[in-house]
Amino acid sequence: MVVSKSQDEESSIDRRKLLSALGATAVTGIAGCTGDSEDEDLGERVPTIVFEWWSGLGGFSQIQENAAPVIQENIEELGVDVELEGTEGVTAWVNIINDERNANLAFVHTGNNPNRLDPHETTRRFAADYAGPEAGANPGNYTNCEYTDVAVEQETVETVEEREELINQAQSIVSEDAMVYPMYATPSFGAIRTDEVDPDGIGAGGVDFTMPHAYIRSSPRTGDQISGNMHADGAQSLNYLAMPNAETLAFWSQIPHSPLVGYNEDYEIENVLAEDYEVTNGGQTFTVELRDGTFHNGDPITAEDVQFTYETLDENTDVFPHASSIPFESIEIIDETTVEFNTTEPFLPLTTSEWPRWGIIHKDSWQDAGVEETPTSLDFDEFIGSGPFQIEDFRPNESIYFSPHTDHPVYSPDHDLILSVYADAQSAQQAFENNEIQIISQIGPGAADQIEESMDDEADIIVTEGHMTQSVYPQYSFGPTKFHAFRDAVGKCFDRELIAEVALRGRGEPDTHASYLGQPHPWRAPDDMLYEYTDDVSGDIDAAREALSEAGWEWDSNGNLRYPNDADLSPRWPEGEGPDPEEFPCLDDL
């Protein structure tokens, strides 16, 4: 869905409630802070928990920061003190995937990367082998062998129908386990100066870093360049294979590089560097014919470069954060423009998830840069890409200057592209209003409203409903969040209606079902297969307290929540270690 006008007037939220939430910086709920009770018969008091939101992500950080006090207040109504902590986005993500245990709950930003229209990445990441330090990108360090078996099996079935059944089953398991708190589908807010740019390539994907078509296909009305903003982490390195931010990875895979296949502006898969491909042998052989294309230095894009790209990824799944373990048997060069991928088992996500994720790299220059010896520390004499734009000037942490690649086999941009890093969202907005940049991506809803109000005749606001979710993830490995009753109670207490109003100014649809896929996602399980925390979008504190009470949790005379007397408070596995295969036997099979 694409909308361009504010929907504030459609909200039925109590305005006093909204203003109270917006003004909150530290909220004490009914638990009180008067000290521990001396009640001898009660279990240990639940300590202060840390709720982390991600800073440094422009508009998305503003959305999370606005929502955080409401989330804090909701949880504190359970009798638990909550400390809010804003952490730079990449650092927060690395802390989670390394199981650093610095926060009990984290607001995780999941971008609408096109390859996530296939559910492989977001299903596989919750398997047990992705939990624990440096194991994978598991947002909650969730570990469940029943789930793991299904999540792994979905990779290797032969038909889409079989896969859909398993994906639905996986969502149902993690849902019943109360391991994700979706708030609303991830929105995308962007704007384009129509007085300076003739817009094109804007569809369901909107104007977003992860969806480059607006940058490629739009044209300047005067001059020969278009300028925009970008994430700071997108300008830190030329080694995009090692980038921890999935959104930055999507940008680098489609602007300075191109994948074999990709998603167009309406999220339809299409060939890019691939002329055609064929899947045979029951989903175990994938034969690709390449288009007649060249790298930025004029070298032809060959089967050898494709082979090198995927062999490099396969050999470095331990150091490239988003490289998946694909059951490759071989990657064979048939001739200069034909490559054959063979897998030991059927692997349908190869064409819809993995190929769109990775742009093809130039073998010779990446070898010279040292990717085979030191894959995370490269030294390029010349950066040579395969995408529609080539790098003319790279200034770390500041900007990237691109010129059009005239020999790209699909895209024909007619302008230079300059993308700059700004200190904060306000600076980027000011640059847009001052015509220093003509496209602004991933802004907050407040900025979108301000631009719409002040530049109504000069700019179009593009708001799209995403297929992923903005969710809070409880950590499964330790603390009160390792207990199902506590996770369930927290999921019931959220006032999602107010959270969406505060965070998105009424543009978000609250989501009360536990799923890691957004409501618009084509692979989202039917609601009757998903656990619903509550049918009340404003939250149900009474039901949350009742769920805790039934599981043996109590409150002391000061209203502080206490663990059950017999609760085992030790972590599921020691800090700094991974899950024990004796407790999670599925790990031995992976």
Summary of the structure (lengths in Angstrom):
residues: 590
radius of gyration: 24.3
end to end distance: 39.5
largest distance: 78.0
contacts: 2083
relative contact order: 0.20
helix: 31%
strand: 22%
